[in-house]
């Protein structure tokens, strides 16, 4: 991974997030696992969390958005696909990556995945110019993982229980090692769920750091879906865990748990603004043709 590119990636560099932005492309609606804390059913202009998008875009629509955002905001250095499902389970992700590589080779491509298909798709991703990767790994042991995931769909088959989580954990850790060996900068996301995996994330940090991951991002639970009645981690609990994990791997502390269609600097969710800009560009184009 080019160090200059990484220095301009707002999620990988704390110094960069005040200067450089990203644009997320919601081209990946399907997901191949069901996390017990995840729901992708809602869209609210005032809600910012992973899995939320105003609408799913086709790769062609997403490229129009890239042109609109990159054209008006020179701070945008990263094009990411982070959902609302798993990017690696959707062909639209790969189509968009090819388009971006051809038209905007100077932009950094970034994918956020649950890791189930990472080993299977890594060669294709590297060939399409992937620079940075985020893998969500929430546990080390199957017993813990079973409390976090309902089911896994792999190669056309749905698995539940111990079989599902063993497959998922195996593919996540093998995928992480393979991605690092392929030269990618890899960030590991871990969702901190009090009473379930909070005592295990330190081990995730140690293993991820040992395998060469660049950074760890500990994300506090947003109570949703099956975990809607749970409490989010307290600020001091989160801070303490980040401090302990920092002994093994650099820990990100400026994450804003972005929407799947976020654009701009971290903390900015400008999807509706961008959609309006695209509509205006379309009207101007139509007028120019008519003239």
N, C-alpha and C positions, 0 to 999 in steps of 0.2 A: 504494500500500500504506500503510495506517494505521501511523504510527510507533509508536504505543502497542502495537499488536499485534505488530509486529516486535520490539519491545523485550522481549516475553514469549515469543519463539520461541527455544527452547534451541539450535537449530542455527544461527540467524542472529545470536545475541547471546551472546558469551562470558559476560557478566555474568548472563544469564538462566538458564544451564544448571544453576546451583546452586539456583535458586529454582523454576523452572517445568519441567514435563515434557510428554511427548507420549505418544500411544497410536497405534501402527501397526495398521492393519487389513489382514490378509492376504486380500483379496478378489480378487486379480489373479493367477491361476495361470499364464496363458498368456503367452509372450514371443514377440516378433516378430524378435528377433535372437539369435544365439548368440555370446556372448563366450567366448574361449578359456580364460579364467580362472574361468568361472562354472559352478557346479553347484548344482542345486536339489533333489537327490535325498535329502538327509540331514536328519534331525531328531535333535538331541541336546540334552538339558536343560542340558548343560554347554558347549554350543557357541553362540557369539554371533558371527554374521557375516551379511551381506546374503544373502537367498535362503533363510534357514532359517525355518521356521514349524512349530508343532506340528500345525496343520491349516489348510486353507483354509476361510474362512467365507463364507457367503452374505451379501448386504447386510443382511438382516434380523437374522442372527446377529451381524453386526458392530455393528449399532445397539444390540443388547442389551449388547454389550461397552462401547460408548461410554457408555451409561447407567450401567453398573456402575462404570466407572473414573471418569468425570466426577462421578458422584454421591458417591463416597467420597473423592476426592482433588482438592481445589480447586486444587492446583498444576498440574494438567493443563490446558494452554491450546491444545494443537495436536492435531488429528486428521490423521494422515498415511496415505497409501497408498504403500508402497514395495516392493510385490511380493506373492509371491515372483517373479512375472514382471514384465512392463511394465504399469503401471496403465492407460495409454492404449489398450492392446490388449484390454481387458476391460470389458464393459458393466457389470459389478458395481461398478466404480469410480464411474461416473457416477450409478448408482442410489444408492449410499451417499452421495455428495456431496449429492444432492438431499435425502436424509433428514436429514443433519446440518444443512444450511442451514435446513430448516424447524423442526427441534426444538432445535438448539443454535447459533443464529446468532452467539452471542458467542465460539464456538470458531473458531480459525484452521484453515482447510483447507490442507493441504500435499500435493503430489504429487511423487514422484521418478520420473523417466522417462529412457529412453535418447534421447529426442528425435526418433525416427523419425516419429512421428505428431503432433508438436507443432503444426506449422503447420495441419494438417488439423483438429485438435480444439480449437484455442485458443479460438475463439469460444464453444464449448459449455462449456469449463472456466471461462471468465470469467463466463458466464451462471449457472453453478452456484455462484458465490461463491468461486472459488479465490483465495487470498491470496498464497501463496508457492509457489515451484516450484524443484525441483532438476533440473538436466539433466546427465547424465554425458557428458562430452566428453573423450576420451582422446588425441586427436591432431589435427593440422592437415593432414597429408599422407596421401594414399591409400596409399602404400607402407607407412607405419607402421600405418595402420588395418587393412590386410590381414593383418598379423601378429597383430592383436588380436581379429579377428572372423572366424568361420567362414562365416556366412551371414546374410542379411537377408530377411525376408518382408514384402512391401509390396503392398497391394491384391491379395492372393491369389496373388502370384507370389514364388517363392524365387529370390534372386540370390546368386551367389558371386563371389569374386574382385574385380577392380577395379570392375566394375559395382555390386556390392553396397556397397562402402565409399564410393564416390563419392556414391551416393544417400544413404547414412547421414550422411556429413559435411555434405553440402549441407543436408539437412533439420535437422540439429542446429544449425548456425550460423544458418540462416534462422529457425528456431524460437526460438532465444535472442533474436535481435533483435526479433522480433515480440512475444515475451512481455514484454520490457522496455518496448517501445513501448505495450503494453496496460496498463502500470502495475503489473505484478507485480514482487515482489522475487524475484530469480533468483539461486540459488546454483549454481555449476558444480562438479561432482565430477570429479576426474581420478584414475584408478587408476595409481599409479606402478609400472611394470613395469621393473625394471633391465635394461638392455641392449636395450630395445625402444623405450620412449617417454619415458624419464627425461630425455633431452636435448631433448625437444619440449614438455614441459609448460610451460616458461617462455613459449613462444610462445602456448600456449593461454591462459595468464594475461594476456598482453598484449592478445590479441584480445578475450577475454571482458571485461576491464576497459574496453577501448575501446568496446565495445558497450553498456556500462552494467550489467553484472552486479554484484550486490551484494557477493559474496564468492566465494572459491575454496576448495575443500576437497580437498587432496591426500591420497588414500587409499593407504596402502601395500598392495602386493599380498599377498593371502593365497593361497599356492600351492595351487591346486585344478585339477581338470579337466585340460586339456592342459598347464597350467603347474604341475602338481603337483610336478615335480622341480626347479623353479626356487627360487632364494633370495629371500626377502623383502628389501626395502630395509633397509639398516643405519640406525640412528637418526640418525647424523650426516649421512648422505646425505639423508634426509628433511628434517632440520632445515635443511640448506643450501639445498635446493630451495625450501622454504617461504620462506626469507629472500629469495632472489632473486625469487621470484614476487611477494612483498609490495611490490616496487617498482611493480607495475602494478595491483594489486587487493588489498583486504584478504583475508588468508588465515586460514581457520579452523584452529585447532590443538587443539580439544577433542572432535573426532569420536570415537565409540566403535564405528563400523561395526556399527550396530544390526541385530538380527534384523528380519524382516518382521512380527513380531508383538510387538515390544517395547512395554512400557508403563512409565510412571513417569519419573523423572529419567534423563538420559543415563547409560549404564552400568548401568541397572537393566533386567533382562529378567524381567518378572513375569507371563509368559503363563500358567503353570500356576496361579499364585496367583489370577489373574483368572478362569480357567476354574472354579476351585473356588468362588469367590465367586458366579459366575453360577449354578452348580449349586445352591448354597445358596439363592439368591434364588428359583430355580425351585421348590425344595421348599417354601419359605415361601409362595409364591404358591399352590401346589397345596393346601397345608394350609388356607389362608384360604378357598379356593373350597369345599373339602370341608366346612368349618365352616358 
